Structure formats: structure tokens, C-alpha cells
């Protein structure tokens, strides 16, 4: 009986164990359908962003290097300089501005006046000379307000007079005339004075010869006529024909004598002497004028330096007081700061001269500038296009900050000129006919809205609904994400 009970207990234990094992194994078994359902990707979820009401602006953003434009070296023409070319006076400092008509340097006690022109000073100019360098000088003087007479290619006394004024206004004695020319002027002046004396003597002789009869001579002639008339009257009373004839002859003679007396002497010789003297005076005066013209104020080659444009800023000075000039005396650049940026072909197509640009200074300030030049980049390794931009109304502090700086350049190209309905570019899709559209999430549903696309900038596009509605705050689809990515 005891053995039977033990057997039943064993059988029950085995059954319970089998049930437990069966349940455990059953819980780990999955049907193919369940397996496929569990391994399938989750349903994607739309990524949406709200429609915005904003201003869009297309612009070119790049970087540029600041510099002073057009650096050139100033060399002096020392030919004909009598004294050694030693720097004796004014020496500019880096940062100074070279102004047209003012002395940029002093050499051998004389100024070097800066003038604007293309031709360098290659010879000393004197009255009577002609050439393109003379024409350039007269054009420069005329532009500065000095009277050179007719602006042409001939150096005249008027040109020399204008040069004299130029040096006087610059605070220096005008250049001295040539010694030989000055001596010729003195000789011509003496000749004029001598001929003037001849003219005065000839005119005096003519005046004396033309003085006419004295009062007494005229009275005597008139009295002779009166006496002849009385004798004629007496002879007429007597009727004596012979006496009448004699009296008539006497009266005729007296009248002729008075007429001749009143007519004056023959002064043709004296008049000719005066004419000859005046002719010689004219010749002497012409010679004096030529001598004076030749002795007019010259323009020494060493006292002028031409630069293609002025004013200019001094970038480097290579001499100091007491140095002997050998080679360039200074390097000057444009007085105005420019920023040069390089852009690619696509950006170049959007830009044009006179467009406004914005420069971000290292101090955090932003200043306006204007595009003044666009050229294709030159050089073996150069690419793209160089855009030269000129800042406007810089302060001295801003110029100093910009010097040799690399700055951010923003050039606005076009704008919506106000807020418009805008969506991210990622929200735009193409329809079957090529039309543009956006997918809008409304009330848990997706609605396609056809739109007309306007300006695109900064990753956004201006849109206007063509079929349907679209307003600020509407949610447009820009992509999809899975539930796993959300987790």
C-alpha cells in the first residue's frame, strides 16, 4: 500500500514538471505571421514645420582684404640739379596725405610739388618749349585755377606766370630764370629806352617844324593885304589903268603870301623821321617781349613729381633729412581704403558696379560700401572675379582698424521688400506636371497645395497658393521619421 502511494506521487510530480516545461517552451515559439509582424519597420511619421511670414533677401556673402588702392613709388628727375640731391627739409610720415599742388618733400632746399598726371617729369620746362608734357602741365594748372592763357602744348610767359603762382601758393620762392636769358632782357630793355629817346627827339623836331607863323608874322601879312587893297582903291578912283594893274598884282601877292604863311612849313622830312623812329621802337619792343618770354619762370624737372591720381596716402618713406636721394623717395597709395573680394562665376552674374555692400569691421561695426570695379582675377593660379568695394565715410579709427584686415562682405542682391509667405525649400515637391506644391497637415490629414514659387534665399522660398489655401502657421511636411528615431 505504501509502495503504491509512492508511485502515484512520482507520476504526479513528473506530470507537473512536464506541464511547466511545455508552458515554457510554448512561450518561446512564434508563428511565421507573428514573426513578420514583429520585424516589419514602424510606420513613418511626417516632419512638419510652420509656414512663416518673413522677408526674404538674396545676397552674396564672402570675405575681402582691405588695402589702400594703387600703390606707386615716387622717383625724382634729378637731371640739371646744380646742388647735390640731399634731403634738406620737409619729410612726410607714413599715413600723411599727399595733396596736389603742395610740397611732398624738400631736396637741395627746393620743394618737390606733387601734381596729377600720366607723364613723368623728364625735363626742365622753359618758355618757348612745346610738347605733350607742356600740355599736361597747362591742363593741370588750369584745373587748379591758374591762368595759363590758351591751354595748348606751348610754354608761354602766361604758363611761367601760372607756375610762379603755383610755387608762391605752396609757400616757396618761384624758380629763378636762366642768367643768360635775364641778361638778354636787360639788353633789350636798354635798346627800347634808346629808341624811345629817338622817337621823342623826332617828335620834338616835327612839333617845332609844325608850329606855324608867329603872331607878328601873321599880322604883317594881313597888313600887307590891307595896304594893297587901299592902293587898289585909290588907283580905281583915279582911273589910271596902269596903277590899277600894279595894285591888283600887289594884292594878289599879299594874299598868296598870307595863305602860304598860314599853310605852314613842309614837315614831310620830320614826319618820316618820326615814323622811322617808331618802327625801330616796335622792333625793339618785340625783341624785349621775346627776351622776357625766354626769361620767364621755368619749371625745373627736380621740383615736380607727377602721380596718376591725387590725393594719395604715404605708405612708406625711404629717405630722411640729410640723405642723398638715390632711387624712390617714398611709396604712396590711394588715400581711400578699398576692400577686394573674390567671387565665383555664379556670384559674379548677380553683381554689378554701384551695388551697395556691407562690411563687418573687426570691432563689430558694420559700414556701407559701394562696388566700384569688377574684373576677372589675373595670375597663374587666380580664379573667379575680383570685386573692389569702396567704403563710405570712414572715420580715422575705422581706417586704422581696416588696414590690412580681412572682413566679411555682404552684398544684398534682391529682396521681397516686405514680409511674404515662406516655406523651407525642403517643403517643395514637384507634381506630375512639373508644378510646385507643398504637403500641408490639417486636422490629422495631409493636403497637397499647388504653389507658385517666388524668390528663394537662405533656405526658404516665397510661395503663393495657386490651388488651395496656405497661411502663416500652417504645418508643411519637410521630411519623414520613424517611431524608432523618435524613441
FENKAWO-V805061 format. One line per field, one symbol per residue. phi: phi as a letter, one per 30 degrees, with the letter a starting at -180 (. if undefined). burial: I if it has 16 or more other C-alpha atoms within 10 Angstrom, else O. A space follows every 50 residues. Layout:
phi->???
burial->???
This chain:
phi->.ddddddddddddddddddddddddddccbdeddddddcdddddcdcbbd dccbccbdaccabbcdacdidbccccccdiddcedcdcbebdcejdcdcd icdcabbhibdcddbcaddddcadcbejdbkdddddddddddddjcdcid dbccdcdddddddededdddjbddeddddddddddddddddddddddddd dddddddddcdiddddddddddddddddddddddddddiddddddddddd dddddddddddddiddceddddddddddddddddddddddddddcdddbd ddcbbcbdabdbcdcaccbbejdcdbidcacbbddcdbbcccbddddedc cadiddbbccdedjdbbdbbdcabbddckdcdbibcccbcdchddddddd ddehdcbdcccdcabdhkdbdbbdedddbcddciddabcccbhiccbdbd bcccdcahibbdbbdcbjbabejdccdclbbdddddd
burial->OOOOOOOOOOOOOOOOOOOOOOOOOOOOOOOOOOOOOOOOOOOOOOOIII IIIIOIIIIIOOIIIIIIIOIIIIIIIIOOOOOOIIIIIIIIOOOOIIII IIIIIIIIOIIIIIIIIOOIIIOIIIIOOOOOIIIIIIIIIIOOOIIIOO IIIIIIIIIIIIIIIIIOOOOOOIIOIOOOIIOIIOOIIOIIOOIIOIIO OIIOIIOOIIOOIOOOOIOOIIOIIOIIIOIIOOIOOOOOOOIIOOIIOI IOOIIOIIOOIOOOOOOOOIIOIIOOIIOIIOOIIOIIIIIIIIIIIIII IIIIIIIOIIIIIIIIIOIIOOOIIOOOIIIIIIIIIIIIIIIOOOIIOO IOOOOIIIIIIOOOOOOIIIIIOIOIOOOOOOOIIIIIIIIOOIOOOOIO OIOOOIIIIIIIIOOOOOOIIIIIIOIIIOOOOOOIIIIIIOOOOOIIII IOIOIIIOOIIIIIIOOOOIOOOIIIIIOOOOOOOOO
